[in-house]
Amino acid sequence: MTEYSCMVKKRGVAYKLIAWVFFNSYLAEVNQDGERMKRAWQIMCMVFVALSAFTIILSLEYPYKDRLGPGPAFFPIWMSIITGALSLALFIQTTWGKGVQDAAARLFPGRQGAMRIMVIVIALLVCLALLEPLGFRISLFLFLLFLPPALGGGNWWVTLILAAAGSFGVFHVFYYWLKVPLPMGMFGI
């Protein structure tokens, strides 16, 4: 049953005519706003693709590596590649995907989405607060262990394995390979 049929159920002919005119004009406004939002998303995606290409071109003037590891061009090149790829993916989804107008009509998340955002922000703040006392590996492990179940994730064994691999793996890559100093914490782990 559509919104229109629910709205005019058990009403008179004049009310049905007024409701029909109002509802159709409302749908036209939503559709027009949805097309504007779709065009805005497409333009911004192309702007980010162009900025990514520009950043890559500028980054090529700097060395990619130096004697200590990654050079000054390492981070901007990879961030530009990731940003450009995600922008292209969003452009394709916006242009040819379904439900773009529905997504454009809702700017703010519903209650469940807002609660998930709050859980993520609070978990990040707790992780940040525990970074110095517990160290990088333990604080990231607790973050990765807590977040999926808090957001409705299922299997504890998979979460445990991915949290251990993620926290210790990221530490190993940054601390040993890239030589980035990370906090060890009071346990030295």
Helices and strands as residue ranges (DSSP letters): H 3-7, H 13-59, E 65-66, E 69-70, H 74-96, H 100-105, H 111-134, H 136-150, H 156-172, I 173-177
